[in-house]
Amino acid sequence: MNRRLIPPYLWTGGRTHPSRNVLDRLSVLRAAGDTVPRDVTPAGRRVLEILQDGALPLAEVAAHLSLPVSFVKVLVSDLFDEGLLTVRAPIAAEAGPLPDQQLLERVIRGLRALQ
């Protein structure tokens, strides 16, 4: 069993609410710079290291850290306030044409046949 040595609430300094309430689990995060500043907290450093390879949704960063999304929101809001992260709201997919009804029925029949 893999047990965390540091409880998640200590990663956020005991805080449970982010400084801004605009973060969504699908918000896209990107490191604002190529290097991680020396004065960043260890938790913030880890978030920035994860984002060095490119942008990721907040939920995916939480998965990499094995922390609840609510705690990562606090970490991310701090990094955003310090100008170390850029945050973009998720882009809604445009609704395309509806799939062919006959095709959907064939797929359903095929799935039922697998049972």
VMD Tcl script that draws the C-alpha trace (Angstrom):
set ca {
  {0.00 0.00 0.00}
  {1.38 3.39 -1.02}
  {0.81 5.85 1.83}
  {1.49 9.55 1.43}
  {3.96 10.92 3.96}
  {2.50 14.43 3.85}
  {-1.26 14.85 4.25}
  {-2.83 16.87 1.39}
  {-3.96 19.73 3.65}
  {-0.32 20.48 4.48}
  {0.46 20.90 0.77}
  {-1.90 23.90 0.79}
  {-0.80 25.35 4.12}
  {-3.99 24.13 5.76}
  {-6.23 26.11 3.39}
  {-9.19 24.44 1.74}
  {-10.43 27.19 -0.59}
  {-8.59 28.67 -3.59}
  {-8.02 32.43 -3.80}
  {-10.20 32.49 -6.92}
  {-13.31 30.49 -7.61}
  {-13.05 30.32 -11.40}
  {-11.10 27.08 -11.64}
  {-12.85 24.06 -13.06}
  {-11.57 20.49 -13.14}
  {-11.32 20.91 -16.93}
  {-9.48 24.27 -16.79}
  {-6.36 24.00 -18.94}
  {-3.13 24.86 -17.13}
  {0.19 25.87 -18.67}
  {3.43 26.94 -17.02}
  {4.07 30.62 -17.73}
  {7.84 30.15 -18.04}
  {10.42 27.58 -19.02}
  {12.10 27.39 -15.62}
  {10.80 26.85 -12.11}
  {11.77 29.70 -9.74}
  {13.76 28.75 -6.64}
  {11.34 30.36 -4.16}
  {8.34 28.19 -5.16}
  {6.96 25.78 -2.57}
  {7.72 22.09 -3.12}
  {4.08 21.45 -4.06}
  {4.09 24.36 -6.51}
  {7.40 23.15 -7.92}
  {5.87 19.72 -8.57}
  {2.88 21.27 -10.38}
  {5.17 23.38 -12.57}
  {7.39 20.39 -13.33}
  {4.37 18.40 -14.50}
  {3.40 21.28 -16.80}
  {6.87 21.73 -18.35}
  {5.98 19.28 -21.13}
  {2.84 21.20 -22.09}
  {-0.67 22.13 -21.04}
  {-2.87 19.78 -19.04}
  {-6.34 19.96 -17.50}
  {-6.44 20.58 -13.76}
  {-7.94 17.13 -13.12}
  {-5.01 15.47 -14.91}
  {-2.48 17.43 -12.83}
  {-4.34 16.25 -9.72}
  {-4.07 12.67 -10.98}
  {-0.31 13.05 -11.51}
  {0.02 14.35 -7.96}
  {-2.37 11.72 -6.53}
  {-4.18 14.54 -4.74}
  {-7.86 15.53 -4.68}
  {-8.84 18.15 -7.26}
  {-9.98 20.49 -4.47}
  {-6.44 20.65 -3.04}
  {-4.85 21.12 -6.45}
  {-7.22 24.04 -7.09}
  {-5.69 25.78 -4.06}
  {-2.14 25.11 -5.30}
  {-2.97 26.24 -8.83}
  {-4.70 29.44 -7.69}
  {-1.58 30.38 -5.71}
  {0.67 29.75 -8.71}
  {-1.69 31.75 -10.94}
  {-1.69 34.65 -8.46}
  {2.13 34.62 -8.58}
  {2.10 34.75 -12.39}
  {3.69 31.31 -12.75}
  {0.74 29.68 -14.52}
  {-1.71 30.55 -17.22}
  {-5.22 29.18 -16.92}
  {-7.70 28.83 -19.75}
  {-11.33 27.83 -19.43}
  {-12.27 24.64 -21.24}
  {-13.50 25.15 -24.79}
  {-16.89 23.66 -25.49}
  {-16.97 21.34 -28.46}
  {-19.15 22.45 -31.32}
  {-22.15 20.27 -31.91}
  {-21.76 18.45 -35.19}
  {-24.32 16.56 -37.19}
  {-26.17 13.84 -35.34}
  {-24.92 10.30 -35.95}
  {-26.85 8.07 -38.30}
  {-29.72 6.35 -36.44}
  {-29.25 3.07 -38.32}
  {-25.55 2.99 -37.49}
  {-26.28 3.48 -33.79}
  {-28.83 0.66 -33.84}
  {-26.31 -1.67 -35.51}
  {-23.71 -0.80 -32.87}
  {-26.20 -1.51 -30.07}
  {-27.12 -4.85 -31.62}
  {-23.44 -5.72 -31.96}
  {-22.76 -4.84 -28.33}
  {-25.70 -6.91 -27.17}
  {-24.45 -9.85 -29.22}
  {-21.14 -9.70 -27.32}
  {-22.90 -10.40 -24.03}
}
mol new
graphics top color blue
foreach p $ca { graphics top sphere $p radius 0.5 }
foreach p [lrange $ca 0 end-1] q [lrange $ca 1 end] { graphics top cylinder $p $q radius 0.2 }
display resetview
